[in-house]
Amino acid sequence: MPECEICGEESDKLIKCKSCGAKFCEDCGSVIEKRCEFCAEEEIDDDLVEDLDEDLIEGVEKDEE
């Protein structure tokens, strides 16, 4: 039986992460997004950084006016 690359448990069905290629079980990532839990966390962190960057840029533009 195939083994999850994240938790090491055997599983009937594994999903291949579209970001890193790791094969993970349903408990170790998003089946819908096809991302393992590590790549899903990185995406959330990247989104937060982008939002912060936009807020900082807007703040600088307002200060210049």
C-alpha positions in Angstrom: 0.0 0.0 0.0 1.3 3.5 -0.8 2.7 5.7 2.0 2.1 9.4 2.6 5.3 11.4 2.3 4.1 13.8 5.0 3.0 11.6 7.9 4.3 8.2 6.8 1.0 6.4 7.1 -0.2 4.0 4.6 -3.2 5.1 2.5 -5.4 3.7 -0.3 -5.3 7.1 -2.1 -2.5 9.6 -2.3 -2.7 13.1 -3.9 0.3 14.6 -5.7 1.0 18.2 -4.5 1.0 20.5 -7.5 3.6 22.7 -5.8 6.3 20.4 -4.6 5.3 17.0 -6.0 5.0 15.2 -2.6 2.4 12.5 -2.4 0.2 13.0 0.6 -2.9 11.5 2.2 -6.3 13.3 2.7 -5.2 14.2 6.3 -2.0 15.9 5.2 -3.2 18.6 2.8 -6.0 19.9 0.7 -7.5 17.4 -1.7 -9.4 20.2 -3.5 -6.4 22.5 -4.0 -4.0 19.6 -4.4 -1.5 21.1 -2.0 0.3 19.4 0.9 0.0 21.1 4.2 3.5 22.6 3.9 2.8 24.2 0.6 -0.6 25.4 1.7 1.0 27.1 4.7 3.6 28.8 2.5 0.8 30.1 0.2 -1.0 31.6 3.1 2.3 33.3 4.3 3.0 34.6 0.8 -0.6 36.1 0.7 0.0 37.8 4.0 3.3 39.3 2.9 1.7 40.6 -0.3 -1.2 42.2 1.7 1.3 43.8 4.0 3.4 45.1 1.1 0.3 46.7 -0.5 -0.7 48.3 2.8 2.8 49.8 3.2 2.9 51.1 -0.4 -0.5 52.7 0.1 0.7 54.3 3.3 3.8 55.7 1.6 1.6 57.1 -1.3 -0.7 58.8 1.2 2.2 60.3 3.1 3.6 61.8 -0.1 0.3 63.6 -0.9 
